[in-house]
Amino acid sequence: MKRIITLVVLAVLMAMPFVAQESTRSISDKEIIKKGWNFGPLPVVGFDSDLGFQYGLCCDIFNYGDGTRYPSYDYKINLEASTYTKGSSVLRCYGDFKTLIPDGKLFFDVTYFNAPKFEFYGFNGFASPYVPDVAYFLSNGPGAVASSVPVPEGKKSAFNWMSRNQFRAVVSMQKKISGALNWTAGFAYYNIKTGTINRDKLADNDAEKQAWYGDQMTLYDLYRDFSLIMPEEAEGGNVTQLKAGITYDTRDHDSDPTRGFNIEATFYYAPDLLYRTDTYNHTNGGIVFMGSHYVPVVGDKLTFAYRLGAQYTLFGSVPFYFMNNMNTMFFRKMYTEGLGGNASVRGIHRNGVIGDGFALLNAELRWRIVEFRFINQNWGFAVNPFFDCGQVIQPHQFDVQKKLATPYYSGEDEHLHCTAGCGLKLVMNHNMVISFEAAKPFSANDGTGLWTNIGFNYLF
């Protein structure tokens, strides 16, 4: 990890001359300058290896004012209602208001996630082995060690499944201090309900499926039995966060940047207001750093972009149901969880690497191949090969005897999880980005297939 951080620091120092360049995107004489309100209703048709096919409706609503700020907008509101074929569904509304606060911006996000099959791969990355195509059955009652059985053709293992429903409400604001330096503040509330999977629903009134799923143990069940997940937090809870920080932003644009820096440093504090007792208290606090740099290689056509991030718990105890949360102030992706999935290290199965603290690195080339005008909109088509990596840097602590009680904790030292892949992007008005990405992990413990995702926005 030290070697990677050194390389990133060197890259920043070598690229510093680019910071002095003009930080406004050049607009072609042929490009249509957008003014006033612009509506982008779209059917939601996507795919994610972790979630399945996605379908639903969404609408991007932009206000460009008098057009003098284009391609930047004054207001953006997004509405989405969608579901996935593996059972999850989403209701979301978020807004980004850049002129409501003088020399600042206001962001809000209200989302409800329903996930009857939510991934759980244990804690601390490589310390928790991933064994695909194996099911576990418990024949000697709770607390006994489950025996493994190869999954027959046509059936599935439920071992890494649990259920989770989450309501999320976030409000964040930013205000200029001087130049590109800003202070930020925010409030977040999460209501999370977790539990074991609904085996009857998986069986779908089929007697054979009922016999198969009905007696299967899951990793979540075993962690509860061995108290690796504490009883007080096993079924979820509420999290209230207060956040404050600073940002440094010299990007030429938010959604489709080609030059500049975007650096966020945030302190968060989560008091345990509802579940606190003499023996149980999940009040905690920590820091988050996310730094992105966009280096123009060939004008606005080819950009080298990289992001270095870390999250670290400074004090207190984070409940298991919130350890995967990435505590950023402003969201670029609908899911703000990792490591793994489409918001952090692409190619690792979702929530595959979680602990009390993590670090990550994303690096990619963004090549805008062609630009064109269609239905009175400005379009661009781009390709972005990438490399991602990350790891737990602050392991979740266990009682040693509890670790030894289960064979589903390898004890292997955590190290880098690496992936590589490529993406395609269709960009409208430099603001709405339709994305396809595919990646492959370097280790089978992070996934055995090709991870793919069809959705919105660049990763950073």
Summary of the structure (lengths in Angstrom):
residues: 460
radius of gyration: 22.6
end to end distance: 20.9
largest distance: 74.6
contacts: 1487
relative contact order: 0.14
helix: 12%
strand: 48%
